Amino acid sequence: MMIDEGLLSILKSANGAYSCKRPPIPKNWNSVDRPYVALLLPGVDEKEVFRFVLSQPPSDFGDLSGELETADLDTLPSLSIIEVKHNGHEYSYYRLDPDGWKKVAESKSPFMVEVFSHGTQPIILGVGN
């Protein structure tokens, strides 16, 4: 899914649907869904967004499944935005606020992102792929 600086700015300012102590991240790796957790950061010219992957599949690459290893999310700076990919179509976006992680958006389509700006009532945005 393509994320640009406009969507990243919206994710930074969204009210969010709910807060949680730790975001629900995938625990198991499989080669079909290829789940991951990534930190979203603006590029130098702020027209593009970079994903820094914070998770990795099992170290034995011959294994098609196993535990997904993820970096300690508690060490990220405040207002960090992470993208959690569950499978090819399901993504969740969380922002680290002073009171915990806040779910600010989700996507179940490669073309739409639902941003939670007013509680659980999303604003639907179309995105490029």
C-alpha positions as CSV (number, residue, x, y, z in Angstrom):
1,M,0.0,0.0,0.0
2,M,1.3,3.5,-0.9
3,I,1.5,6.0,2.0
4,D,2.3,9.6,1.1
5,E,3.1,12.6,3.3
6,G,-0.5,13.7,3.3
7,L,-1.8,10.4,4.7
8,L,1.1,10.4,7.3
9,S,0.1,13.9,8.4
10,I,-3.5,12.8,8.8
11,L,-2.4,9.7,10.8
12,K,-0.4,12.1,13.1
13,S,-3.4,14.2,13.8
14,A,-6.3,11.6,14.0
15,N,-8.1,11.2,17.3
16,G,-8.0,7.5,17.0
17,A,-10.6,4.7,17.8
18,Y,-9.1,3.5,21.0
19,S,-6.0,3.4,23.2
20,C,-4.1,0.3,24.2
21,K,-1.0,-0.5,26.2
22,R,0.5,-2.5,23.4
23,P,-0.7,-2.7,19.8
24,P,-1.9,-6.2,18.7
25,I,0.9,-7.3,16.4
26,P,1.3,-10.6,14.5
27,K,3.1,-13.2,16.5
28,N,3.5,-15.8,13.8
29,W,5.3,-15.6,10.5
30,N,4.0,-17.4,7.4
31,S,5.3,-17.0,3.8
32,V,1.8,-16.5,2.4
33,D,0.6,-13.5,4.5
34,R,4.2,-12.1,5.1
35,P,3.1,-10.1,8.2
36,Y,5.4,-7.3,9.5
37,V,5.6,-4.2,11.8
38,A,7.2,-1.1,10.3
39,L,7.9,2.4,11.5
40,L,6.7,5.1,9.1
41,L,9.0,8.1,8.6
42,P,8.8,11.0,6.2
43,G,11.4,11.2,3.5
44,V,13.9,14.1,3.1
45,D,11.7,16.0,0.6
46,E,8.5,14.9,2.6
47,K,6.9,13.7,-0.6
48,E,7.5,10.1,0.2
49,V,7.3,8.0,3.3
50,F,9.8,5.3,4.3
51,R,9.0,2.1,6.1
52,F,11.6,0.9,8.5
53,V,10.7,-2.7,9.2
54,L,10.8,-3.6,12.9
55,S,10.1,-7.3,12.6
56,Q,11.7,-10.2,10.9
57,P,10.8,-13.8,10.0
58,P,12.5,-16.7,11.7
59,S,16.2,-16.8,11.2
60,D,16.0,-20.2,9.6
61,F,14.9,-19.1,6.1
62,G,14.1,-22.7,5.1
63,D,11.2,-22.6,7.6
64,L,8.0,-21.3,6.0
65,S,6.4,-20.6,9.4
66,G,7.5,-19.7,12.9
67,E,7.6,-16.9,15.4
68,L,7.8,-13.3,14.0
69,E,10.5,-11.5,15.9
70,T,9.6,-7.8,16.6
71,A,11.7,-5.0,18.0
72,D,10.8,-3.5,21.4
73,L,8.1,-0.9,20.5
74,D,8.4,0.7,23.9
75,T,11.7,2.3,22.8
76,L,10.2,4.3,20.0
77,P,9.8,8.1,20.5
78,S,6.4,9.7,21.3
79,L,4.2,10.3,18.3
80,S,5.7,7.5,16.3
81,I,3.4,5.9,13.7
82,I,3.7,2.1,13.0
83,E,2.1,0.1,10.3
84,V,1.1,-3.5,11.2
85,K,0.6,-5.7,8.1
86,H,-1.5,-8.8,9.0
87,N,-1.8,-10.1,5.4
88,G,-2.0,-8.8,1.8
89,H,-5.1,-6.6,2.4
90,E,-5.3,-6.0,6.2
91,Y,-3.2,-3.2,7.7
92,S,-3.5,-1.3,11.0
93,Y,-1.9,2.0,11.9
94,Y,-1.0,3.0,15.5
95,R,0.4,6.2,17.0
96,L,2.4,6.2,20.2
97,D,0.9,8.9,22.4
98,P,1.9,9.8,26.0
99,D,-1.1,7.6,27.3
100,G,-0.3,4.6,25.2
101,W,-0.8,3.3,21.6
102,K,-3.8,4.7,19.8
103,K,-5.3,2.9,16.7
104,V,-5.6,5.8,14.2
105,A,-6.5,3.9,11.0
106,E,-7.0,0.5,9.3
107,S,-7.3,-0.8,5.8
108,K,-8.9,-4.0,4.5
109,S,-8.5,-3.0,0.9
110,P,-5.4,-1.9,-1.1
111,F,-7.3,1.2,-2.2
112,M,-9.0,2.5,1.0
113,V,-7.8,3.5,4.4
114,E,-10.3,4.2,7.2
115,V,-8.9,6.9,9.5
116,F,-10.4,7.2,13.0
117,S,-10.8,11.0,13.5
118,H,-13.9,10.9,15.6
119,G,-13.8,7.8,17.7
120,T,-14.9,4.6,16.0
121,Q,-16.6,6.4,13.1
122,P,-13.9,6.4,10.3
123,I,-13.3,8.8,7.5
124,I,-12.5,6.7,4.4
125,L,-9.6,7.9,2.2
126,G,-8.7,6.4,-1.2
127,V,-5.0,5.7,-1.7
128,G,-2.8,4.7,-4.6
129,N,-1.4,1.2,-4.8
